[in-house]
Amino acid sequence: MLPPFFIILAGANPFAAYYNFIIVPLSSKFSALEVLVKATPLIFTGIAVTFASPLVITISARKVSCTPVQSPAAWVGATFTKLPAIAAVPLMLVLGFAARDVVALLPAFLKVKLKVDEVVTTY
């Protein structure tokens, strides 16, 4: 009975507040789908945290390794146009992996030092 107390204290009708909070968003197909759209990232984050280690590390690794790996590789390809592929591809890989590791340092630091879950810090 604590939440209605705060609603009454704010000068509002608790029944109207609950109606607007629960019934109105689910009253039409469009608004119900909008609730689902907004809730989906939270649902998947909760599922990922629930399944703990293997799933969390996989999701975080995929999220962290996407853009930082692609950017240096694209830079090497655009800058060193005369470099043969036998030299360009390893250079792309090394720079991409280095960039990924630099980006992963912050979530790793937060997990080790502050015990913060990496799913929350990488999204």
VMD Tcl script that builds the backbone (N, CA, C; Angstrom):
set m [mol new atoms 369]
animate dup $m
set s [atomselect $m all]
$s set {name element resname resid chain x y z} {
  {N N MET 1 A 0.810 -1.203 0.000}
  {CA C MET 1 A 0.000 0.000 0.000}
  {C C MET 1 A 0.852 1.265 0.000}
  {N N LEU 2 A 2.145 1.121 -0.120}
  {CA C LEU 2 A 3.018 2.290 -0.097}
  {C C LEU 2 A 2.907 3.155 -1.349}
  {N N PRO 3 A 2.914 2.595 -2.576}
  {CA C PRO 3 A 2.828 3.468 -3.760}
  {C C PRO 3 A 1.571 4.347 -3.811}
  {N N PRO 4 A 0.381 3.838 -3.474}
  {CA C PRO 4 A -0.770 4.747 -3.495}
  {C C PRO 4 A -0.614 5.916 -2.515}
  {N N PHE 5 A 0.092 5.680 -1.434}
  {CA C PHE 5 A 0.325 6.750 -0.468}
  {C C PHE 5 A 1.061 7.914 -1.132}
  {N N PHE 6 A 2.086 7.619 -1.917}
  {CA C PHE 6 A 2.851 8.671 -2.591}
  {C C PHE 6 A 2.024 9.359 -3.681}
  {N N ILE 7 A 1.162 8.597 -4.335}
  {CA C ILE 7 A 0.300 9.192 -5.367}
  {C C ILE 7 A -0.691 10.151 -4.717}
  {N N ILE 8 A -1.280 9.735 -3.601}
  {CA C ILE 8 A -2.209 10.606 -2.862}
  {C C ILE 8 A -1.465 11.812 -2.325}
  {N N LEU 9 A -0.260 11.592 -1.819}
  {CA C LEU 9 A 0.547 12.690 -1.298}
  {C C LEU 9 A 0.853 13.717 -2.383}
  {N N ALA 10 A 0.985 13.274 -3.635}
  {CA C ALA 10 A 1.226 14.179 -4.752}
  {C C ALA 10 A -0.048 14.886 -5.200}
  {N N GLY 11 A -1.184 14.505 -4.640}
  {CA C GLY 11 A -2.443 15.170 -4.966}
  {C C GLY 11 A -3.169 14.577 -6.148}
  {N N ALA 12 A -2.880 13.321 -6.494}
  {CA C ALA 12 A -3.529 12.675 -7.639}
  {C C ALA 12 A -4.388 11.512 -7.163}
  {N N ASN 13 A -5.299 11.095 -8.018}
  {CA C ASN 13 A -6.159 9.959 -7.737}
  {C C ASN 13 A -5.390 8.683 -8.074}
  {N N PRO 14 A -5.168 7.767 -7.117}
  {CA C PRO 14 A -4.402 6.555 -7.414}
  {C C PRO 14 A -5.078 5.655 -8.444}
  {N N PHE 15 A -6.408 5.611 -8.457}
  {CA C PHE 15 A -7.104 4.774 -9.438}
  {C C PHE 15 A -6.904 5.315 -10.851}
  {N N ALA 16 A -6.967 6.615 -10.993}
  {CA C ALA 16 A -6.723 7.228 -12.306}
  {C C ALA 16 A -5.266 7.014 -12.737}
  {N N ALA 17 A -4.356 7.099 -11.781}
  {CA C ALA 17 A -2.941 6.892 -12.104}
  {C C ALA 17 A -2.695 5.460 -12.570}
  {N N TYR 18 A -3.252 4.491 -11.845}
  {CA C TYR 18 A -3.081 3.099 -12.250}
  {C C TYR 18 A -3.772 2.817 -13.588}
  {N N TYR 19 A -4.925 3.431 -13.811}
  {CA C TYR 19 A -5.625 3.263 -15.076}
  {C C TYR 19 A -4.761 3.785 -16.232}
  {N N ASN 20 A -4.196 4.974 -16.055}
  {CA C ASN 20 A -3.354 5.553 -17.107}
  {C C ASN 20 A -2.039 4.812 -17.275}
  {N N PHE 21 A -1.586 4.159 -16.233}
  {CA C PHE 21 A -0.308 3.452 -16.288}
  {C C PHE 21 A -0.450 2.041 -16.849}
  {N N ILE 22 A -1.575 1.374 -16.592}
  {CA C ILE 22 A -1.731 -0.031 -16.975}
  {C C ILE 22 A -2.717 -0.213 -18.134}
  {N N ILE 23 A -3.897 0.369 -18.032}
  {CA C ILE 23 A -4.961 0.109 -19.005}
  {C C ILE 23 A -4.759 0.884 -20.309}
  {N N VAL 24 A -4.479 2.173 -20.223}
  {CA C VAL 24 A -4.368 3.009 -21.429}
  {C C VAL 24 A -3.283 2.517 -22.382}
  {N N PRO 25 A -2.066 2.168 -21.913}
  {CA C PRO 25 A -1.055 1.701 -22.870}
  {C C PRO 25 A -1.419 0.394 -23.577}
  {N N LEU 26 A -2.301 -0.381 -22.991}
  {CA C LEU 26 A -2.667 -1.662 -23.591}
  {C C LEU 26 A -4.051 -1.623 -24.231}
  {N N SER 27 A -4.650 -0.430 -24.375}
  {CA C SER 27 A -6.023 -0.323 -24.858}
  {C C SER 27 A -6.150 -0.400 -26.378}
  {N N SER 28 A -5.100 -0.124 -27.111}
  {CA C SER 28 A -5.164 -0.254 -28.572}
  {C C SER 28 A -4.008 -1.118 -29.044}
  {N N LYS 29 A -4.146 -1.648 -30.233}
  {CA C LYS 29 A -3.098 -2.513 -30.784}
  {C C LYS 29 A -1.794 -1.739 -30.959}
  {N N PHE 30 A -1.899 -0.493 -31.454}
  {CA C PHE 30 A -0.709 0.325 -31.687}
  {C C PHE 30 A 0.034 0.611 -30.381}
  {N N SER 31 A -0.686 1.044 -29.356}
  {CA C SER 31 A -0.009 1.391 -28.101}
  {C C SER 31 A 0.568 0.150 -27.417}
  {N N ALA 32 A -0.119 -0.994 -27.544}
  {CA C ALA 32 A 0.414 -2.232 -26.972}
  {C C ALA 32 A 1.710 -2.635 -27.675}
  {N N LEU 33 A 1.762 -2.472 -28.996}
  {CA C LEU 33 A 2.985 -2.774 -29.729}
  {C C LEU 33 A 4.100 -1.792 -29.384}
  {N N GLU 34 A 3.758 -0.540 -29.124}
  {CA C GLU 34 A 4.764 0.439 -28.710}
  {C C GLU 34 A 5.353 0.072 -27.351}
  {N N VAL 35 A 4.517 -0.417 -26.441}
  {CA C VAL 35 A 5.017 -0.881 -25.147}
  {C C VAL 35 A 5.989 -2.036 -25.354}
  {N N LEU 36 A 5.648 -2.951 -26.242}
  {CA C LEU 36 A 6.514 -4.089 -26.531}
  {C C LEU 36 A 7.835 -3.642 -27.164}
  {N N VAL 37 A 7.772 -2.677 -28.064}
  {CA C VAL 37 A 8.982 -2.160 -28.707}
  {C C VAL 37 A 9.911 -1.538 -27.665}
  {N N LYS 38 A 9.341 -0.762 -26.754}
  {CA C LYS 38 A 10.161 -0.109 -25.726}
  {C C LYS 38 A 10.688 -1.111 -24.697}
  {N N ALA 39 A 9.947 -2.177 -24.445}
  {CA C ALA 39 A 10.338 -3.138 -23.414}
  {C C ALA 39 A 11.303 -4.208 -23.913}
  {N N THR 40 A 11.380 -4.433 -25.216}
  {CA C THR 40 A 12.198 -5.517 -25.763}
  {C C THR 40 A 13.673 -5.437 -25.356}
  {N N PRO 41 A 14.348 -4.279 -25.461}
  {CA C PRO 41 A 15.753 -4.254 -25.022}
  {C C PRO 41 A 15.919 -4.589 -23.541}
  {N N LEU 42 A 14.982 -4.139 -22.714}
  {CA C LEU 42 A 15.066 -4.467 -21.291}
  {C C LEU 42 A 14.843 -5.954 -21.046}
  {N N ILE 43 A 13.917 -6.530 -21.797}
  {CA C ILE 43 A 13.649 -7.963 -21.653}
  {C C ILE 43 A 14.882 -8.782 -22.041}
  {N N PHE 44 A 15.487 -8.447 -23.182}
  {CA C PHE 44 A 16.669 -9.197 -23.616}
  {C C PHE 44 A 17.861 -8.984 -22.683}
  {N N THR 45 A 18.006 -7.785 -22.140}
  {CA C THR 45 A 19.079 -7.546 -21.174}
  {C C THR 45 A 18.864 -8.389 -19.921}
  {N N GLY 46 A 17.621 -8.455 -19.464}
  {CA C GLY 46 A 17.307 -9.291 -18.298}
  {C C GLY 46 A 17.569 -10.762 -18.550}
  {N N ILE 47 A 17.194 -11.233 -19.736}
  {CA C ILE 47 A 17.446 -12.634 -20.084}
  {C C ILE 47 A 18.949 -12.899 -20.132}
  {N N ALA 48 A 19.707 -11.985 -20.726}
  {CA C ALA 48 A 21.153 -12.172 -20.833}
  {C C ALA 48 A 21.806 -12.215 -19.459}
  {N N VAL 49 A 21.383 -11.339 -18.573}
  {CA C VAL 49 A 21.958 -11.328 -17.218}
  {C C VAL 49 A 21.569 -12.599 -16.475}
  {N N THR 50 A 20.364 -13.088 -16.718}
  {CA C THR 50 A 19.894 -14.300 -16.041}
  {C C THR 50 A 20.743 -15.507 -16.405}
  {N N PHE 51 A 21.118 -15.624 -17.661}
  {CA C PHE 51 A 21.890 -16.785 -18.087}
  {C C PHE 51 A 23.382 -16.651 -17.801}
  {N N ALA 52 A 23.792 -15.558 -17.211}
  {CA C ALA 52 A 25.130 -15.310 -16.679}
  {C C ALA 52 A 26.282 -15.510 -17.654}
  {N N SER 53 A 27.346 -16.099 -17.178}
  {CA C SER 53 A 28.657 -16.048 -17.826}
  {C C SER 53 A 28.724 -16.302 -19.329}
  {N N PRO 54 A 28.443 -17.490 -19.835}
  {CA C PRO 54 A 28.712 -17.724 -21.261}
  {C C PRO 54 A 27.927 -16.788 -22.171}
  {N N LEU 55 A 26.654 -16.596 -21.885}
  {CA C LEU 55 A 25.831 -15.750 -22.734}
  {C C LEU 55 A 26.229 -14.291 -22.605}
  {N N VAL 56 A 26.520 -13.832 -21.403}
  {CA C VAL 56 A 26.892 -12.436 -21.179}
  {C C VAL 56 A 28.182 -12.108 -21.919}
  {N N ILE 57 A 29.163 -12.981 -21.830}
  {CA C ILE 57 A 30.448 -12.735 -22.491}
  {C C ILE 57 A 30.259 -12.731 -24.006}
  {N N THR 58 A 29.422 -13.620 -24.538}
  {CA C THR 58 A 29.188 -13.669 -25.974}
  {C C THR 58 A 28.523 -12.389 -26.471}
  {N N ILE 59 A 27.491 -11.942 -25.777}
  {CA C ILE 59 A 26.790 -10.724 -26.185}
  {C C ILE 59 A 27.728 -9.535 -26.097}
  {N N SER 60 A 28.489 -9.424 -25.024}
  {CA C SER 60 A 29.392 -8.291 -24.852}
  {C C SER 60 A 30.493 -8.313 -25.904}
  {N N ALA 61 A 31.034 -9.475 -26.189}
  {CA C ALA 61 A 32.115 -9.568 -27.174}
  {C C ALA 61 A 31.611 -9.168 -28.559}
  {N N ARG 62 A 30.415 -9.570 -28.906}
  {CA C ARG 62 A 29.872 -9.192 -30.210}
  {C C ARG 62 A 29.617 -7.700 -30.280}
  {N N LYS 63 A 29.095 -7.130 -29.210}
  {CA C LYS 63 A 28.792 -5.699 -29.204}
  {C C LYS 63 A 30.078 -4.880 -29.257}
  {N N VAL 64 A 31.058 -5.245 -28.469}
  {CA C VAL 64 A 32.296 -4.478 -28.383}
  {C C VAL 64 A 33.121 -4.609 -29.653}
  {N N SER 65 A 33.081 -5.760 -30.306}
  {CA C SER 65 A 34.010 -5.993 -31.409}
  {C C SER 65 A 33.498 -5.543 -32.766}
  {N N CYS 66 A 32.342 -4.961 -32.867}
  {CA C CYS 66 A 31.785 -4.620 -34.177}
  {C C CYS 66 A 32.435 -3.383 -34.798}
  {N N THR 67 A 32.120 -2.210 -34.344}
  {CA C THR 67 A 32.601 -0.978 -34.979}
  {C C THR 67 A 34.096 -0.735 -34.797}
  {N N PRO 68 A 34.661 -0.936 -33.615}
  {CA C PRO 68 A 36.097 -0.666 -33.477}
  {C C PRO 68 A 36.977 -1.513 -34.377}
  {N N VAL 69 A 36.536 -2.703 -34.731}
  {CA C VAL 69 A 37.327 -3.550 -35.629}
  {C C VAL 69 A 37.163 -3.077 -37.067}
  {N N GLN 70 A 35.982 -2.654 -37.431}
  {CA C GLN 70 A 35.715 -2.263 -38.811}
  {C C GLN 70 A 36.392 -0.943 -39.169}
  {N N SER 71 A 36.433 0.001 -38.248}
  {CA C SER 71 A 36.973 1.328 -38.566}
  {C C SER 71 A 38.457 1.303 -38.935}
  {N N PRO 72 A 39.351 0.696 -38.126}
  {CA C PRO 72 A 40.761 0.655 -38.537}
  {C C PRO 72 A 40.980 -0.159 -39.809}
  {N N ALA 73 A 40.212 -1.209 -39.992}
  {CA C ALA 73 A 40.357 -2.008 -41.205}
  {C C ALA 73 A 39.980 -1.184 -42.438}
  {N N ALA 74 A 38.908 -0.423 -42.327}
  {CA C ALA 74 A 38.516 0.443 -43.443}
  {C C ALA 74 A 39.559 1.535 -43.666}
  {N N TRP 75 A 40.130 2.056 -42.601}
  {CA C TRP 75 A 41.160 3.089 -42.718}
  {C C TRP 75 A 42.390 2.545 -43.450}
  {N N VAL 76 A 42.819 1.338 -43.099}
  {CA C VAL 76 A 43.973 0.728 -43.771}
  {C C VAL 76 A 43.663 0.529 -45.247}
  {N N GLY 77 A 42.469 0.029 -45.554}
  {CA C GLY 77 A 42.103 -0.194 -46.947}
  {C C GLY 77 A 42.033 1.086 -47.762}
  {N N ALA 78 A 41.588 2.175 -47.128}
  {CA C ALA 78 A 41.458 3.441 -47.846}
  {C C ALA 78 A 42.775 4.198 -47.931}
  {N N THR 79 A 43.657 4.012 -46.953}
  {CA C THR 79 A 44.902 4.774 -46.908}
  {C C THR 79 A 46.021 4.104 -47.703}
  {N N PHE 80 A 46.200 2.833 -47.503}
  {CA C PHE 80 A 47.312 2.115 -48.128}
  {C C PHE 80 A 46.823 1.369 -49.376}
  {N N THR 81 A 46.454 2.109 -50.389}
  {CA C THR 81 A 45.896 1.503 -51.601}
  {C C THR 81 A 46.942 0.755 -52.423}
  {N N LYS 82 A 48.202 1.127 -52.279}
  {CA C LYS 82 A 49.269 0.472 -53.052}
  {C C LYS 82 A 49.846 -0.752 -52.327}
  {N N LEU 83 A 49.445 -0.954 -51.091}
  {CA C LEU 83 A 49.965 -2.065 -50.300}
  {C C LEU 83 A 49.378 -3.378 -50.818}
  {N N PRO 84 A 50.201 -4.402 -51.037}
  {CA C PRO 84 A 49.659 -5.687 -51.509}
  {C C PRO 84 A 48.768 -6.330 -50.447}
  {N N ALA 85 A 47.819 -7.129 -50.902}
  {CA C ALA 85 A 46.852 -7.752 -49.998}
  {C C ALA 85 A 47.522 -8.626 -48.955}
  {N N ILE 86 A 48.629 -9.255 -49.293}
  {CA C ILE 86 A 49.336 -10.129 -48.356}
  {C C ILE 86 A 49.850 -9.350 -47.146}
  {N N ALA 87 A 50.067 -8.058 -47.300}
  {CA C ALA 87 A 50.509 -7.212 -46.190}
  {C C ALA 87 A 49.348 -6.417 -45.592}
  {N N ALA 88 A 48.367 -6.046 -46.426}
  {CA C ALA 88 A 47.257 -5.208 -45.956}
  {C C ALA 88 A 46.323 -5.969 -45.019}
  {N N VAL 89 A 46.018 -7.203 -45.346}
  {CA C VAL 89 A 45.081 -7.974 -44.531}
  {C C VAL 89 A 45.614 -8.207 -43.111}
  {N N PRO 90 A 46.871 -8.656 -42.927}
  {CA C PRO 90 A 47.369 -8.782 -41.552}
  {C C PRO 90 A 47.396 -7.441 -40.805}
  {N N LEU 91 A 47.724 -6.357 -41.517}
  {CA C LEU 91 A 47.713 -5.041 -40.882}
  {C C LEU 91 A 46.301 -4.664 -40.442}
  {N N MET 92 A 45.321 -4.953 -41.270}
  {CA C MET 92 A 43.920 -4.705 -40.909}
  {C C MET 92 A 43.525 -5.497 -39.668}
  {N N LEU 93 A 43.925 -6.760 -39.634}
  {CA C LEU 93 A 43.594 -7.608 -38.486}
  {C C LEU 93 A 44.247 -7.104 -37.201}
  {N N VAL 94 A 45.524 -6.777 -37.265}
  {CA C VAL 94 A 46.243 -6.326 -36.063}
  {C C VAL 94 A 45.645 -5.028 -35.539}
  {N N LEU 95 A 45.415 -4.059 -36.424}
  {CA C LEU 95 A 44.843 -2.792 -35.976}
  {C C LEU 95 A 43.407 -2.960 -35.475}
  {N N GLY 96 A 42.642 -3.811 -36.128}
  {CA C GLY 96 A 41.275 -4.066 -35.681}
  {C C GLY 96 A 41.223 -4.705 -34.307}
  {N N PHE 97 A 42.065 -5.707 -34.086}
  {CA C PHE 97 A 42.104 -6.358 -32.774}
  {C C PHE 97 A 42.589 -5.398 -31.690}
  {N N ALA 98 A 43.582 -4.572 -32.021}
  {CA C ALA 98 A 44.081 -3.595 -31.048}
  {C C ALA 98 A 42.988 -2.592 -30.682}
  {N N ALA 99 A 42.242 -2.124 -31.676}
  {CA C ALA 99 A 41.158 -1.170 -31.405}
  {C C ALA 99 A 40.070 -1.824 -30.565}
  {N N ARG 100 A 39.741 -3.075 -30.865}
  {CA C ARG 100 A 38.734 -3.784 -30.071}
  {C C ARG 100 A 39.177 -3.909 -28.622}
  {N N ASP 101 A 40.444 -4.224 -28.411}
  {CA C ASP 101 A 40.950 -4.382 -27.051}
  {C C ASP 101 A 40.934 -3.061 -26.280}
  {N N VAL 102 A 41.249 -1.978 -26.955}
  {CA C VAL 102 A 41.215 -0.670 -26.305}
  {C C VAL 102 A 39.791 -0.330 -25.876}
  {N N VAL 103 A 38.807 -0.596 -26.752}
  {CA C VAL 103 A 37.414 -0.313 -26.424}
  {C C VAL 103 A 36.927 -1.222 -25.290}
  {N N ALA 104 A 37.411 -2.451 -25.235}
  {CA C ALA 104 A 36.979 -3.392 -24.200}
  {C C ALA 104 A 37.611 -3.117 -22.840}
  {N N LEU 105 A 38.594 -2.233 -22.782}
  {CA C LEU 105 A 39.246 -1.948 -21.503}
  {C C LEU 105 A 38.302 -1.327 -20.482}
  {N N LEU 106 A 37.441 -0.414 -20.905}
  {CA C LEU 106 A 36.532 0.241 -19.956}
  {C C LEU 106 A 35.555 -0.749 -19.320}
  {N N PRO 107 A 34.813 -1.565 -20.101}
  {CA C PRO 107 A 33.941 -2.541 -19.451}
  {C C PRO 107 A 34.717 -3.543 -18.596}
  {N N ALA 108 A 35.914 -3.923 -19.031}
  {CA C ALA 108 A 36.711 -4.866 -18.240}
  {C C ALA 108 A 37.123 -4.239 -16.912}
  {N N PHE 109 A 37.544 -2.991 -16.952}
  {CA C PHE 109 A 37.920 -2.282 -15.725}
  {C C PHE 109 A 36.719 -2.174 -14.786}
  {N N LEU 110 A 35.565 -1.794 -15.322}
  {CA C LEU 110 A 34.369 -1.663 -14.481}
  {C C LEU 110 A 33.959 -2.998 -13.877}
  {N N LYS 111 A 34.118 -4.088 -14.637}
  {CA C LYS 111 A 33.755 -5.405 -14.100}
  {C C LYS 111 A 34.717 -5.849 -13.004}
  {N N VAL 112 A 36.010 -5.667 -13.225}
  {CA C VAL 112 A 37.008 -6.151 -12.270}
  {C C VAL 112 A 37.039 -5.298 -11.003}
  {N N LYS 113 A 37.055 -3.988 -11.171}
  {CA C LYS 113 A 37.219 -3.103 -10.015}
  {C C LYS 113 A 35.917 -2.788 -9.294}
  {N N LEU 114 A 34.840 -2.587 -10.045}
  {CA C LEU 114 A 33.592 -2.143 -9.430}
  {C C LEU 114 A 32.498 -3.210 -9.425}
  {N N LYS 115 A 32.795 -4.383 -9.981}
  {CA C LYS 115 A 31.844 -5.506 -10.045}
  {C C LYS 115 A 30.561 -5.131 -10.790}
  {N N VAL 116 A 30.689 -4.307 -11.856}
  {CA C VAL 116 A 29.549 -3.904 -12.677}
  {C C VAL 116 A 29.393 -4.913 -13.797}
  {N N ASP 117 A 28.167 -5.338 -14.074}
  {CA C ASP 117 A 27.920 -6.311 -15.118}
  {C C ASP 117 A 28.203 -5.706 -16.487}
  {N N GLU 118 A 28.943 -6.416 -17.326}
  {CA C GLU 118 A 29.357 -5.859 -18.611}
  {C C GLU 118 A 28.200 -5.717 -19.602}
  {N N VAL 119 A 27.093 -6.427 -19.406}
  {CA C VAL 119 A 25.953 -6.252 -20.286}
  {C C VAL 119 A 25.412 -4.829 -20.145}
  {N N VAL 120 A 25.372 -4.335 -18.945}
  {CA C VAL 120 A 24.857 -2.992 -18.701}
  {C C VAL 120 A 25.821 -1.943 -19.211}
  {N N THR 121 A 27.129 -2.164 -19.080}
  {CA C THR 121 A 28.113 -1.136 -19.448}
  {C C THR 121 A 28.422 -1.091 -20.934}
  {N N THR 122 A 28.096 -2.121 -21.711}
  {CA C THR 122 A 28.439 -2.120 -23.122}
  {C C THR 122 A 27.267 -1.810 -24.026}
  {N N TYR 123 A 26.088 -1.590 -23.474}
  {CA C TYR 123 A 24.931 -1.269 -24.313}
  {C C TYR 123 A 24.598 0.187 -24.225}
}
mol reanalyze $m
mol bondsrecalc $m
mol representation Tube
mol addrep $m
